[in-house]
């Protein structure tokens, strides 16, 4: 039985539509793989996809120092550690070792020749609590004063990613990638779509300087 011209046209149109859908899915998957350093678990995919569209601002990708470090000077480097290592209380304090000469080198590499007390800190791009190293390639002068993104805000992301790693809700390698690739985008996805108040940031920073084990309820995703 021969099909009519109309049937053949309809079948061709459906084939083209299916091909377009498949091509789009492949392109999306390729994009996700380019963004992710490690394979995502189903929960991680849901966690990211549910907030990305409404939280990531295109301008975030165009930010430069002092909001984000220079990716060539400070790509981020890590120690050879595991999630079990970094989740031991007091780990970050034990491995912290940045001599004054290295701090001066970090300031010089970014052209910061002078600064006021409390204006900057030499920060680990990949925090020690996430397995970051003390290498100059993981250090940059981070501002306390820039708005809305600054050292107080980045601390919130560091703490949240550390909690998730230690709760087994995100792989350590992925957390390291998130914070080193663009910590501001990471903040919008994993903490909140907008930075919290200055008072909350100061309280967060105060807590981040202590060694403690957060209660299980704090492992739950933050509410935007």
Secondary structure, DSSP 8 states (H G I E B T S, - for coil): ----HHHHHHHHHHHHHHHHHHHHHHHHHHHHHHH-SS---HHHHHHHHHHHHHH--GGGGG--TTTS--TTT----B-S--HHHHTSTTHHHHH----HHHHHHHHHHTT-----TTTEEEEESS-GGGTB--SGGGEEEEESSSSS-SHHHHHHHHHHHHHHHHTTSS-HHHHHHHHHH-HHHHHHHHT-SS---HHHHHHHHHHHTS-----GGGGS----
